[in-house]
Amino acid sequence: MLSNQILTKIALLNALLIIGLSIYVFVSIQIKPAFDTYYCFAGANEYLNHHFDWNQINPGIKHYLFYRCTNLLPLTYLEVFLQGILQFLGITNLHTMYQLLCGLNFVMFWMTIYLVYRLIQRRFSQYLATGFTLLILLFWPFFVILDMFYTDWPAMLMTVGILVNYDAFLHIRRQRLKRVILIIICAVSGTLMKSNVLIVLLAIIIHYWLRTSSFKNGLFWH
């Protein structure tokens, strides 16, 4: 039976492989924005360059964002903010801007993996936590979409943020109000990116009600 020290070293090795593989995929594939990612990026760029006037941008892009896929508007406004920062820093080349935006995927990807790893490690075992890092290493689609700045990574990070803060709310008595505020922030931010994040919020509300109600029978997370 492997000791926790050996399992931790294996998890660290897996983490280094995940980082290396994600960088390799990012550099070698270089996916150009298309469909939703294109409309968000191009719409944000035109909106920014036309002094925040939607009436001045390409009619096709405006129609797509305001009538066909209105769920993309929060991501588009996020890109307006991020592109504004890049332009302020003197970065105006569209390819460079998109690559830097995709670089944020790495931050969200690694933060998500780390938070889930720590949660599994705290609440279950080092075996399962190490197994999780191996599962991520073998799950190819995660790496492919690193080249696409889209709603997936922000929504995934916010979902994990809800679960991590809910876990802390249940098990750490101090600063519970802070945890509730963070849960609300993660839930609102995540739902704006992808509406199905709201399901996670509803799930923890139901779980907490079952946990504290008179029907509590030991089947729920303590």
Sequence and secondary structure as in RCSB ss.txt:
>XXXX:A:sequence
MLSNQILTKIALLNALLIIGLSIYVFVSIQIKPAFDTYYCFAGANEYLNHHFDWNQINPGIKHYLFYRCTNLLPL
TYLEVFLQGILQFLGITNLHTMYQLLCGLNFVMFWMTIYLVYRLIQRRFSQYLATGFTLLILLFWPFFVILDMFY
TDWPAMLMTVGILVNYDAFLHIRRQRLKRVILIIICAVSGTLMKSNVLIVLLAIIIHYWLRTSSFKNGLFWH
>XXXX:A:secstr
   HHHHHHHHHHHHHHHHHHHHHHHHHH     THHHHHHHHHHHHHHTTS GGGS HHHHHIIIII GGGHHH
HHHHHHHHHHHHHTT   HHHHHHHHHHHHHHHHHHHHHHHHHHHHHHT HHHHHHHHHHHHH HHHHHGGG  S
SHHHHHHHHHHHHHHHHHHHH  TTHHHHHHHHHHHHHHHHHH TTHHHHHHHHHHHHHHHHSTT  S S  
